[in-house]
Amino acid sequence: MPLLNSFGAIFLQSIYECCVDFSKFVLMSLPLTNHTLEKLEQLLLAMGFKVRYEKGNFKTGSCLLEHNKIIVVNKFSNLEGKIAALVMLVKQTNPDEHTLDEKQRQFFHSLQQTKLF
């Protein structure tokens, strides 16, 4: 994940360069609805991430800003792309499951079984 110093200069690569184009993935066994997107946002919030929707010419990704975990989602991505990006990011994390309630824990484990093609 890219790191920003106190002046905002990006070390490593920009979010645009380091992220995958999630619009090419197809989610299996996960409904592509606004409710699913909201559940993903709540899960990430419980895991300590802040999800922001910004407009611009970039791909959705996450970065560490001075020890704050922030996920920036492209506001102009379609619903499938937003969900696929957040699922991919959730699959890359290892949260402290004690911070999740039972439903969030079940949702997290179901996402770990979700296949992206």
C-alpha positions in Angstrom: 0.0 0.0 0.0 1.3 3.5 -0.8 2.5 5.6 2.1 2.1 9.4 2.3 4.4 11.5 4.4 3.2 14.6 6.3 3.7 16.7 3.1 1.4 14.4 1.2 4.1 13.1 -1.2 3.6 9.6 -2.3 6.3 7.1 -1.6 6.3 3.9 -3.8 3.6 4.3 -6.5 0.5 6.3 -6.9 -2.9 4.7 -6.3 -3.6 4.9 -10.0 -0.4 2.9 -10.9 -0.6 0.2 -8.2 -4.3 -0.9 -8.4 -5.9 -3.6 -10.5 -8.7 -2.8 -12.9 -11.5 -4.6 -11.1 -14.1 -4.0 -13.8 -12.8 -7.1 -15.6 -13.6 -9.5 -12.6 -16.8 -11.4 -12.4 -18.1 -12.1 -8.9 -19.5 -15.5 -8.2 -22.2 -16.2 -5.6 -22.5 -12.6 -4.5 -25.5 -10.4 -5.4 -24.5 -7.2 -7.1 -26.8 -4.8 -5.2 -26.5 -1.6 -3.2 -27.2 -3.6 -0.1 -24.1 -5.8 -0.7 -22.0 -2.6 -1.2 -23.3 -1.2 2.1 -22.5 -4.5 3.9 -18.9 -4.3 2.5 -18.6 -0.7 3.6 -19.8 -1.6 7.2 -17.4 -4.6 7.3 -14.5 -2.5 6.3 -15.4 0.2 8.8 -15.4 -2.5 11.5 -12.0 -3.6 10.3 -10.7 -0.1 10.8 -10.8 1.2 7.2 -12.4 4.4 6.1 -14.1 4.1 2.7 -14.2 7.3 0.6 -15.8 7.9 -2.8 -13.9 10.3 -5.0 -14.1 11.4 -8.6 -11.2 11.3 -10.8 -9.3 9.2 -13.4 -8.0 6.4 -11.1 -8.8 2.8 -10.2 -10.2 1.9 -6.8 -7.6 1.0 -4.2 -6.4 1.4 -0.7 -3.5 3.3 0.9 -2.1 4.0 4.3 -2.2 7.7 5.1 -0.1 8.4 8.2 -1.3 5.2 9.9 -5.0 5.7 8.8 -6.4 2.9 6.7 -8.3 4.6 3.8 -9.9 3.0 0.8 -10.6 5.3 -2.1 -13.3 4.1 -4.5 -13.8 5.7 -7.9 -17.1 7.4 -7.7 -17.7 6.8 -11.4 -17.1 3.0 -11.3 -20.2 0.9 -11.9 -21.7 -1.1 -9.0 -20.1 -4.3 -10.1 -16.7 -2.7 -10.2 -17.1 -1.1 -6.8 -18.2 -4.4 -5.2 -15.4 -6.4 -6.9 -12.8 -3.9 -5.7 -14.0 -3.9 -2.1 -14.2 -7.7 -2.1 -10.7 -8.0 -3.5 -9.4 -5.7 -0.8 -11.3 -7.5 2.0 -9.8 -10.8 0.8 -6.3 -9.3 1.1 -6.8 -8.4 4.8 -6.4 -10.3 8.0 -8.6 -8.5 10.5 -8.8 -9.0 14.2 -12.0 -11.1 14.2 -12.8 -10.0 17.8 -13.7 -6.6 16.4 -16.4 -8.0 14.2 -19.8 -9.0 15.3 -21.1 -12.5 14.4 -22.9 -11.4 11.2 -19.8 -9.5 10.0 -17.6 -12.5 10.8 -19.9 -14.8 8.8 -19.9 -12.3 5.9 -16.1 -12.0 6.0 -15.7 -15.8 5.9 -18.2 -16.0 3.0 -16.2 -13.4 1.1 -13.0 -15.4 1.6 -14.8 -18.2 -0.3 -16.0 -15.9 -3.0 -14.2 -16.5 -6.3 -13.3 -13.7 -8.7 -12.8 -14.5 -12.4 
